Amino acid sequence: MILKDFEFGYTPENLRRLLGQSNLSQKEAREIIGKGRNTFSRYLYDVSNHNHVTMSHVDWLTLLEYVKGLQNSNLG
């Protein structure tokens, strides 16, 4: 699996694409980065929504590394 059509870095759209293309559930993703359901769902809100919260760069990289590990294990 190759992640496609990503803007640079975290955006709500990139997060939705990452979840969809990697078949990772929101629950799995939030457990990987250690966030609660409410916080994680706010990462998915459009940036124009006043309830939007920006995901930290560290959390974004953690998810990307996890998905990369999934890709590598599926290849081997």
Secondary structure as a PSIPRED ss2 file (coil, helix, strand):
# PSIPRED VFORMAT (PSIPRED V4.0)

   1 M C   1.000  0.000  0.000
   2 I C   1.000  0.000  0.000
   3 L C   1.000  0.000  0.000
   4 K C   1.000  0.000  0.000
   5 D C   1.000  0.000  0.000
   6 F C   1.000  0.000  0.000
   7 E C   1.000  0.000  0.000
   8 F C   1.000  0.000  0.000
   9 G C   1.000  0.000  0.000
  10 Y C   1.000  0.000  0.000
  11 T C   1.000  0.000  0.000
  12 P H   0.000  1.000  0.000
  13 E H   0.000  1.000  0.000
  14 N H   0.000  1.000  0.000
  15 L H   0.000  1.000  0.000
  16 R H   0.000  1.000  0.000
  17 R H   0.000  1.000  0.000
  18 L H   0.000  1.000  0.000
  19 L H   0.000  1.000  0.000
  20 G H   0.000  1.000  0.000
  21 Q H   0.000  1.000  0.000
  22 S H   0.000  1.000  0.000
  23 N C   1.000  0.000  0.000
  24 L C   1.000  0.000  0.000
  25 S C   1.000  0.000  0.000
  26 Q H   0.000  1.000  0.000
  27 K H   0.000  1.000  0.000
  28 E H   0.000  1.000  0.000
  29 A H   0.000  1.000  0.000
  30 R H   0.000  1.000  0.000
  31 E H   0.000  1.000  0.000
  32 I H   0.000  1.000  0.000
  33 I H   0.000  1.000  0.000
  34 G C   1.000  0.000  0.000
  35 K C   1.000  0.000  0.000
  36 G C   1.000  0.000  0.000
  37 R H   0.000  1.000  0.000
  38 N H   0.000  1.000  0.000
  39 T H   0.000  1.000  0.000
  40 F H   0.000  1.000  0.000
  41 S H   0.000  1.000  0.000
  42 R H   0.000  1.000  0.000
  43 Y H   0.000  1.000  0.000
  44 L H   0.000  1.000  0.000
  45 Y C   1.000  0.000  0.000
  46 D C   1.000  0.000  0.000
  47 V C   1.000  0.000  0.000
  48 S C   1.000  0.000  0.000
  49 N C   1.000  0.000  0.000
  50 H C   1.000  0.000  0.000
  51 N C   1.000  0.000  0.000
  52 H C   1.000  0.000  0.000
  53 V C   1.000  0.000  0.000
  54 T C   1.000  0.000  0.000
  55 M C   1.000  0.000  0.000
  56 S C   1.000  0.000  0.000
  57 H H   0.000  1.000  0.000
  58 V H   0.000  1.000  0.000
  59 D H   0.000  1.000  0.000
  60 W H   0.000  1.000  0.000
  61 L H   0.000  1.000  0.000
  62 T H   0.000  1.000  0.000
  63 L H   0.000  1.000  0.000
  64 L H   0.000  1.000  0.000
  65 E H   0.000  1.000  0.000
  66 Y H   0.000  1.000  0.000
  67 V H   0.000  1.000  0.000
  68 K H   0.000  1.000  0.000
  69 G H   0.000  1.000  0.000
  70 L H   0.000  1.000  0.000
  71 Q H   0.000  1.000  0.000
  72 N H   0.000  1.000  0.000
  73 S H   0.000  1.000  0.000
  74 N H   0.000  1.000  0.000
  75 L H   0.000  1.000  0.000
  76 G C   1.000  0.000  0.000
